[in-house]
Amino acid sequence: MRLTGLGEFGLIERIRRSVKNSARTVIGIGDDAAVVSLVAGQQLLLTTDMLVEGVHFTKDMTARLIGRKAMNCSVSDIAAMGGIPRFALISLAVPGNLETVFVDDLFRGLREAAAAFALDIVGGDTVRNDKIVINVALTGEGKAGQVVSRGGAKPGDQILVTGPLGGSLTSGGHLKFLPRVKEARYLVEHFLPTAMIDVSDGLASDLGHILAQSKVGAVIEESAIPLRKGAIIDNALYDGEDFELIFTLAQKPAAQLLKTKTLYHFYRIGEIQEAAKGYLIKKRYGRCLPVENKSYKHF
Amino acid sequence: MRLTGLGEFGLIERIRRSVKNSARTVIGIGDDAAVVSLVAGQQLLLTTDMLVEGVHFTKDMTARLIGRKAMNCSVSDIAAMGGIPRFALISLAVPGNLETVFVDDLFRGLREAAAAFALDIVGGDTVRNDKIVINVALTGEGKAGQVVSRGGAKPGDQILVTGPLGGSLTSGGHLKFLPRVKEARYLVEHFLPTAMIDVSDGLASDLGHILAQSKVGAVIEESAIPLRKGAIIDNALYDGEDFELIFTLAQKPAAQLLKTKTLYHFYRIGEIQEAAKGYLIKKRYGRCLPVENKSYKHF
């Protein structure tokens, strides 16, 4: 069946029936806006990600994995703040001649990713377009005092990552990654990072955001940066879409974290320094070079 | 200047600088997610709207008015729940060769619409695409017991609208409308409608949503439906994009509302009846006909 046959309200009803929500969702899909409840006094985290056919995915990729990626990109942003993902809104632009099964599979992927973090899909919008565009707007919950921005790194802080970087596009990792929500929750509850970000554009650019917003510099060590199988250092620096977390911790808690036995993996990759000292990479053979910030150009 | 020259981060920085937020916004544009605070115990209203070039607007329309419309479509959804719009996230897909001034004007329109309701633009996403796509995800605040869904209309309830309908496309009203936030707040605080919706697809279809979700029927009166200058009854029923509110009220409060002097305009257009009696329009010459539900097809 084609979408033109199903019609807009048919499509919405189909999506509504496929979604099951928690008691936190008072009114879900099907009204003008969703109504949700949070614990009193919590902070809200709000994020949105738009994925466009031909830029972030192609129609010959599995629709289910595209859906999973669309949801997980936003979930990763909530993780990067130390928050708990709660409520998602899905906007979908689709061509009328698209097979309905594609949208079913896309939503299957969106639902599976949502279920992995017990978050609710509470609403959305559907429009016609020649290319597929998916926007996921996600509301998360942050506990007071446990929300981590990009702006708190201090000279002397250690720089850590949650997993190997590079080659996410060639390995399919950019479609199948698991957002580091559990790792982030563990960190904010036990070690409270001074700054945190997820790797979407590559280590060079994303750590660069922490440095810019914290007004500091850094030296990272080539030999310490964990690489995905088959990846080289430039892949880690510039590929992006790894969706691991980069975070900074003062020296003492960093040392403590690295000797603590946990279910998770944390790798120390460098140290924050004064802004005037620059943004450097210590190469394997010992020389320090400036990090080139040639991240993926969206325009 | 073209967007390719400005670059993604240049564009984001440009937008960030142009936006001024309230004290409710703890962290705005420029981190992984926005952090916001609401009064404890309030309910959240969440809505999202996607506007696509060639469907909802064309590039030869004023960018400022396109921005205004994009924001106001979501604001209207929060109004239709009786809520207060608070925090907006803007996703923007744009071609690299688009003039930067177009995006500046678009955001000027978005900011002006936001300022009219004292709501904050707290984040977003920017991607490259050959056609312009704008998604506005909006979080609103609902007071407990004052949130109005589409599902509460009862037989005997009166059906009212906040203003004239029809011809929004030919008159430019679809770009320049003012969402009925004040009217909705006045209603929920003094008369609490049993159901409410905004007119996006046309009276026939949107009242139809209230009927479907409330499991009731209705009879509307052709002679009572207020028409925009130059519009005929079919424009009111099927044009859409009026963004007036349709709401239902029990007979007593409806009578009371209609004799109260307010700053606002409310028009009684019909009555809710049992579902078995159907969805009818009483024509000027007295006959009742079924309402044809031939609303705008998105697919």
Interface residues (C-beta under 8 A of the other chain):
Chain A: L3 T4 L6 G7 E8 L11 V26 I27 G30 D31 D32 A33 A34 V35 V36 S37 L38 A40 G41 Q43 L44 L45 L46 T47 T48 D49 M50 L51 V52 V55 H56 S76 D77 I78 A80 M81 G83 F87 L89 I90 S91 L92 A93 V94 G96 V122 G123 G124 D125 T126 V127 R128 N129 D130 K131 V133 N135 A137 L138 T139 G140 G142 V147 S149 R150 G151 M196 I197 D198 Q213 K297 H298 F299
Chain B: L3 T4 L6 G7 E8 L11 V26 I27 G30 D31 D32 A33 A34 V35 V36 S37 L38 A40 G41 Q43 L44 L45 L46 T47 T48 D49 M50 L51 V52 V55 H56 S76 D77 I78 A80 M81 G83 F87 L89 I90 S91 L92 A93 V94 G96 V122 G123 G124 D125 T126 V127 R128 N129 D130 K131 V133 N135 A137 L138 T139 G140 G142 V147 S149 R150 G151 M196 I197 D198 Q213 K297 H298 F299
